[in-house]
Amino acid sequence: MAGYFVRRLVETLLLLLVMSFLIYGLIGLMPGDPIDLMVSADPNLTAADALRLKALQGLDVPLPERYWRWLSATLSGDLGYSRLYARPVLEVLGPRLLNTLLLMGTSLILALVIAVPAGIVAALDPRGPVDNTINLLAFAGFSMPSFWLGLLLIILFSVQLGWLPAGGSASIGESGLLDRLRYLILPVLTLTLLTAGTFIRFVRAAMLEALREDFIRTARVKGLSTTAVVIRHALPHTALAMITITALHVGSLFSGALVVETIFAYLGMGKLIYDAILGNDYNLALVALLLATLVTLVANLVADLAYGWLDPRIDYGG
Amino acid sequence: MTAGWLLAALVLVGLVGPPLCRAFGLDGEAVDLFGRLAPASLEHPLGTDELGRDLLLRLLEGGRISLAVGLAGALLTAVIGTAIGLAAGYAGGRVDAALMRLTDAIIALPLLPLLIVLAAVDPIKLGLPAALADGGLASIWRIVLLVALFGWTTVARLVRAAVLSQKERDYVRAARALGAGPWRIAVRHVLPNVASPIIVATTLSIGNIMLTESVLSFLGLGIQPPLPSWGNMLTNAQELIWQAPHLAVWPGALIFLTVIAFNLLGDGLQDALDPRGDAGI
């Protein structure tokens, strides 16, 4: 088991390294060279100045060497400076990451709270009216474009009813928790509804699988009530699949959070990545992207390990 | 099967609509700045957008493009995924292990942030001639390539699983005994038998691809205006949400209906082609 863990960890780090190189190269391919942008903005800069600036920034060396310099700087703790925010990258990333984790975490928990009971109820009467309704709602959940749902919620709650703010993370000048909660409601609602759709389908499928097992039939024959059978016997059986699916969904949760943050102007990592890429802030974009990748890869790693640890039937030795 | 009818209707309207309208002399791109953001009227059944263009006509044109991207993307995804799944499943051994590692690695990555980076790449810097790179058609092709780049993993996994289960069948052994080479067996004998999971997975992927395209277009990185797409019609709708909420409702509603129709169709196909008994409690 420890061997497996080490191997997966090494694979994750290797993947991260490869991704960092690929993203570094891709960012270099984006339109808009920062020095050229500076030159076009300032008529006093000459071509000689441009060359000097490029040498100063280290932009005149070939790609692998530039990458190596970036890598060694990053590994020694210097994450660079953000052009867009005029602050060190780490300062910009910290609070944004927390905001996004808050959004993602709350949505994940709420989605599970909705999906688990709904999935169980649906699985108890397959093809029945309740199941069909829940199934349809679940389909609606994950077929909906996230930004459209966000816009609809804005129209309903902000434009028509005026109950909730249409965007932002906090009121200007306020820093209370209750205030931040108001701004969190619509983004969380959007993300939750979307995620719940997928989760309901998975819970339902997992429950159907569990209910087919022989030990369930034994429990029924022994005279246990439906509730007891479901909660005490079938549900723990689905826990494995649920954990795996939840952890594997962190990636799409992040993508969903990106869109939701952009719509609601919620100051999180997703919006940061978007702004950084479009704003040609390469340092920030690179680190933010790698952080996003890291979070997703770690979640996958945790899912794999949890699966192996929780299910004694699985043997990862060797 | 309601989904099937709904889809058929949508696709028909999408295909036939724009050319028909053009035949009647209605121009989806006619700008009327005095009639901006008009609500529904007889002349404009759904109102006008921020440049005074008729919303219904733009929706039809956009639908055509969004559907085209969805179908083309799904097709490309199916081709790539099937090729990789077939190779991995049939070849086995180290090829299989390597391909599956690659697939798992790609599945593990966060999709949208990386798509944004890829979409923002300037093809001119890659060496593409400017005439090719800047046209509206180029943005369509780019989107199709991008969504296929990440979408093939589901199909590949399914195909690999199906191929693995077919590999031990007698007809494969018979073909091998008759001297058929691995390529021939894989393509002519195994492939037709794994067709149903491919069809199901492809249908289910259309919805996902359309959603991805609409998100990218919404963020301004997909289909570039003035080419309409249901996604990029929503980009400006957010700023105008206080004056003209109807602009935000329609394109999204159409995306939603189309995607859910494809998903229901795929689910129905799955039940039809791969039945499993549902035991109640």
Interface residues (C-beta under 8 A of the other chain):
Chain A: E11 L15 M19 I23 L26 I27 G28 L29 M30 P31 L124 D125 P126 R127 F139 A140 F142 S143 M144 P145 S146 F147 W148 L149 L151 L152 I154 I155 V159 A166 L208 L211 R212 I216 R220 T226 V229 V230 L248 G251 S252 F254 S255 L258 V259 T262 I263 G270 I273 Y274 I277 L278 A285 A288 L289 A292 T293 V295 T296 L297 N300
Chain B: R101 A105 I107 A108 L109 P110 L111 L112 P113 L114 I116 V117 L118 A120 V121 D122 I124 K125 L126 G207 L211 S214 V215 F218 L219 G220 G231 L234 A237 Q238 I241 W242 P245 A248 V249 P251 G252 A253 I255 F256 V259 I260 N263 L264 D267 D278 A279 G280 I281
